[in-house]
């Protein structure tokens, strides 16, 4: 266990912004760490501009989170890519890029479309084995994209929006995220 003196030495070298983050996220730290951070901040001469700058950065982080999880979903061509080329080996570079950039919604959607593409492909293969025409089977697989798309737009995405609204308040998160993009 870390002593109060060790925390005081460590926290004295931290920038003011990091100390403010510790106090803001008090449930992520021990009570001792929060109290030492508070004491360290109290001993510093912090200007009102520093506090405003910190709050502005926190709001920007929140706006980026909302944009990456609501406003920036997959494009129609990306949705088609993951639906029709559902093999993980072929689509993993795209998912890795999404993960590196922090796009959680895009990762969820890519997995969703790949799953739907695979399911409709398997159903198409089953119909083909039952002797149905190649044209019907191809149309069935291609047509499966439509219910996948509609379910994504009207159920999955709306669920994400409601989740973020519950976290951050009743304001229309999607509308404010779109305004930020403009």
C-alpha positions in Angstrom: 0.0 0.0 0.0 1.2 3.5 -0.9 1.7 5.9 1.9 0.4 9.5 2.0 3.9 10.8 1.8 4.7 8.8 -1.3 1.5 10.1 -2.9 2.4 13.7 -2.0 5.8 13.3 -3.7 4.3 11.7 -6.8 1.4 14.2 -7.0 3.6 17.2 -6.5 5.2 16.5 -9.9 1.9 16.0 -11.7 0.5 18.7 -13.9 -2.5 20.6 -12.6 -4.8 19.1 -15.3 -4.0 15.6 -14.1 -4.8 16.4 -10.5 -8.1 17.9 -11.7 -8.8 14.6 -13.5 -8.1 12.6 -10.3 -10.6 14.8 -8.4 -13.2 14.6 -11.3 -12.9 10.8 -11.4 -12.8 10.3 -7.6 -14.5 6.9 -7.8 -11.6 5.6 -9.9 -9.1 6.4 -7.1 -8.7 5.6 -3.5 -10.0 8.1 -0.9 -6.4 8.8 0.1 -5.3 9.6 -3.5 -8.2 12.0 -4.0 -7.6 13.8 -0.7 -3.8 14.2 -1.5 -4.7 15.5 -5.0 -7.1 17.9 -3.5 -4.5 19.1 -1.0 -1.9 19.5 -3.7 -4.3 21.5 -5.8 -5.2 23.7 -2.8 -1.5 24.5 -2.4 -1.1 25.6 -6.0 -2.1 29.0 -7.4 -4.7 27.9 -10.0 -6.2 30.6 -12.2 -9.8 30.6 -13.3 -8.6 30.3 -16.9 -6.9 27.0 -16.0 -10.1 25.7 -14.6 -12.1 26.9 -17.6 -9.5 25.3 -20.0 -9.7 22.0 -18.1 -13.5 22.0 -18.3 -13.4 22.9 -22.0 -11.1 19.9 -22.7 -13.5 17.6 -20.8 -16.4 18.8 -22.8 -14.4 18.2 -26.0 -13.6 14.7 -24.8 -17.3 14.1 -24.3 -18.2 15.5 -27.7 -15.6 13.3 -29.3 -17.0 10.3 -27.5 -20.5 11.1 -28.7 -19.4 11.7 -32.3 -17.5 8.4 -32.4 -20.5 6.5 -30.9 -23.4 8.1 -32.6 -22.6 10.5 -35.4 -19.9 8.4 -37.1 -21.4 5.2 -38.0 -20.4 3.0 -41.0 -21.0 4.4 -44.4 -23.4 2.5 -46.7 -20.5 1.1 -48.7 -18.8 -0.1 -45.4 -22.0 -1.8 -44.3 -22.2 -3.6 -47.7 -18.5 -4.6 -47.4 -19.0 -6.2 -44.0 -22.3 -7.8 -45.0 -21.0 -9.4 -48.2 -17.4 -10.0 -47.2 -18.0 -11.3 -43.7 -14.8 -13.4 -43.4 -12.9 -12.1 -40.4 -9.5 -12.5 -42.1 -10.5 -10.2 -44.9 -12.2 -7.5 -42.7 -10.0 -7.5 -39.6 -7.8 -4.6 -40.9 -10.8 -2.4 -41.1 -11.9 -3.3 -37.6 -8.4 -2.8 -36.3 -8.4 0.7 -37.7 -11.7 1.4 -36.1 -10.4 0.2 -32.7 -7.2 2.3 -32.9 -9.3 5.4 -33.6 -11.8 4.6 -30.8 -14.9 4.1 -33.0 -16.9 1.7 -30.8 -20.1 2.1 -32.8 -18.3 1.2 -36.1 -16.8 -1.9 -34.5 -20.2 -3.0 -33.2 -21.8 -2.3 -36.6 -19.1 -4.2 -38.5 -19.6 -7.2 -36.3 -23.4 -6.9 -36.7 -23.3 -6.7 -40.5 -20.8 -9.6 -40.8 -23.1 -11.7 -38.6 -26.1 -10.9 -40.7 -24.2 -11.5 -43.9 -23.0 -14.9 -42.7 -26.5 -16.0 -41.5 -28.1 -15.0 -44.8 -25.3 -16.7 -46.7 -25.9 -19.9 -44.8 -29.6 -19.7 -45.4 -28.9 -19.1 -49.1 -26.6 -22.2 -49.1 -29.4 -24.2 -47.5 -31.9 -23.1 -50.1 -29.5 -23.9 -52.8 -29.0 -27.4 -51.4 -32.8 -27.8 -51.5 -32.8 -27.3 -55.2 -34.0 -23.7 -55.4 -32.8 -21.6 -58.4 -29.4 -19.8 -58.3 -31.2 -16.6 -59.1 -33.5 -16.9 -56.1 -30.7 -17.8 -53.8 -28.5 -14.9 -54.9 -31.5 -12.5 -54.6 -32.3 -13.8 -51.1 -28.7 -13.3 -49.9 -28.5 -9.8 -51.5 -32.0 -8.9 -50.2 -31.0 -9.9 -46.7 -29.0 -6.7 -46.5 -32.3 -4.7 -46.4 -33.6 -6.1 -43.1 -30.1 -6.0 -41.6 -29.9 -2.3 -42.5 -33.3 -1.4 -41.3 -32.8 -3.2 -38.0 -29.5 -1.4 -37.5 -30.9 2.0 -38.2 -34.1 1.7 -36.2 -33.1 -0.6 -33.3 -29.4 -0.7 -32.7 -28.6 2.9 -33.4 -31.6 4.2 -31.5 -30.6 2.0 -28.5 -27.1 3.6 -28.6 -28.7 7.1 -28.6 -31.0 6.3 -25.7 -28.0 4.9 -23.8 -26.0 8.1 -24.2 -29.0 10.3 -23.4 -29.4 8.4 -20.2 -25.7 8.9 -19.4 -25.5 12.6 -20.3 -29.0 14.0 -20.0 -32.2 14.4 -22.0 -30.7 16.6 -24.7 -30.8 15.2 -28.2 -27.3 13.8 -28.4 -27.4 12.9 -32.1 -28.6 16.4 -33.0 -25.9 18.1 -30.9 -23.3 15.8 -32.3 -24.3 16.7 -35.9 -24.1 20.4 -35.0 -20.6 19.9 -33.8 -19.6 18.3 -37.1 -21.0 21.3 -39.1 
